[in-house]
Amino acid sequence: MDIELFKKIIDSDLPQDLKEKHIIIILSKDKNVIPEMLKILGAERDLSEELIVNMNLELSRAQVYISERPEPKDEAKLSFNKNFIVHAINQFYIKYSSYVNHCFKK
């Protein structure tokens, strides 16, 4: 891959769309572009998986805290109360059941 050629294109005064087209043309001529793109996709997939796991853990913690926390009577009367939040989190787990499971409920 000719990095210097990329640098020249990026630093040029060409419009953005032409810069992109030139870079794509250069990449299309490179025999190693497919393996490199697969590495990029693999890294993206790993990052997405890590993000899902971390979000799942934090959501599980929040649900346990909310579920176990006593709710003051004035909060229970509001439309955005404990039951509403717990229900919304449960719906999330149902919707994405093939991707995440509650960390603390088996």
C-alpha distance (Angstrom), angle and dihedral (degrees) to the residues before:
residue distance angle dihedral
M1 . . .
D2 3.78 . .
I3 3.81 102.6 .
E4 3.80 92.5 175.2
L5 3.78 90.0 58.3
F6 3.82 89.8 51.9
K7 3.79 89.3 50.6
K8 3.82 91.5 51.6
I9 3.80 91.1 50.5
I10 3.80 93.5 46.9
D11 3.80 92.8 47.3
S12 3.81 92.7 46.6
D13 3.79 125.2 102.4
L14 3.81 92.4 -117.7
P15 3.79 118.3 128.1
Q16 3.82 114.9 -95.4
D17 3.81 95.0 -107.1
L18 3.81 92.1 53.7
K19 3.80 91.2 48.2
E20 3.80 89.1 53.8
K21 3.82 92.4 48.1
H22 3.81 92.4 50.3
I23 3.78 91.9 48.7
I24 3.81 91.3 49.2
I25 3.79 90.5 50.5
I26 3.79 91.1 51.6
L27 3.79 91.6 47.4
S28 3.80 92.2 48.5
K29 3.81 90.0 58.6
D30 3.81 93.0 53.5
K31 3.83 114.7 98.1
N32 3.81 91.3 -152.7
V33 3.80 97.8 51.6
I34 3.83 95.3 99.4
P35 3.83 95.5 53.1
E36 3.81 89.4 45.6
M37 3.82 92.0 50.0
L38 3.81 89.3 49.7
K39 3.81 88.7 54.2
I40 3.81 89.6 51.3
L41 3.82 91.4 49.1
G42 3.80 90.4 47.9
A43 3.80 91.4 52.0
E44 3.81 90.5 48.0
R45 3.80 90.9 49.4
D46 3.82 90.9 50.2
L47 3.80 91.2 50.3
S48 3.81 91.7 48.5
E49 3.80 91.1 49.7
E50 3.81 91.3 49.9
L51 3.80 90.5 49.0
I52 3.82 92.2 50.5
V53 3.81 92.1 49.0
N54 3.82 92.4 49.0
M55 3.81 93.5 45.6
N56 3.80 90.2 48.3
L57 3.81 91.6 52.3
E58 3.80 93.0 48.8
L59 3.81 92.8 46.4
S60 3.81 90.2 48.8
R61 3.81 90.4 51.4
A62 3.79 91.2 48.8
Q63 3.79 92.8 50.1
V64 3.81 92.9 49.3
Y65 3.82 90.5 49.1
I66 3.80 93.1 47.4
S67 3.81 93.2 44.5
E68 3.80 94.1 50.0
R69 3.82 96.6 40.6
P70 3.79 115.7 96.5
E71 3.79 110.5 -119.5
P72 3.79 117.5 -134.6
K73 3.81 113.4 -125.6
D74 3.81 93.1 -116.7
E75 3.84 90.5 55.8
A76 3.81 92.5 47.5
K77 3.80 89.8 61.6
L78 3.81 93.4 56.9
S79 3.80 121.0 93.6
F80 3.82 90.7 -126.3
N81 3.79 95.7 57.1
K82 3.80 137.6 138.3
N83 3.83 94.2 -82.0
F84 3.80 91.6 50.6
I85 3.82 92.9 50.6
V86 3.81 94.7 45.3
H87 3.81 90.0 47.9
A88 3.83 91.4 50.2
I89 3.81 91.6 50.5
N90 3.82 90.8 48.0
Q91 3.81 89.4 51.4
F92 3.81 89.0 52.3
Y93 3.80 90.7 54.0
I94 3.80 91.6 47.8
K95 3.81 93.1 48.0
Y96 3.81 94.1 48.3
S97 3.81 98.2 32.5
S98 3.80 92.3 130.9
Y99 3.81 90.2 57.8
V100 3.81 107.2 33.6
N101 3.77 140.4 22.2
H102 3.77 129.3 -167.7
C103 3.80 106.9 -88.9
F104 3.79 95.7 -142.6
K105 3.81 102.6 36.4
K106 3.79 119.8 73.8
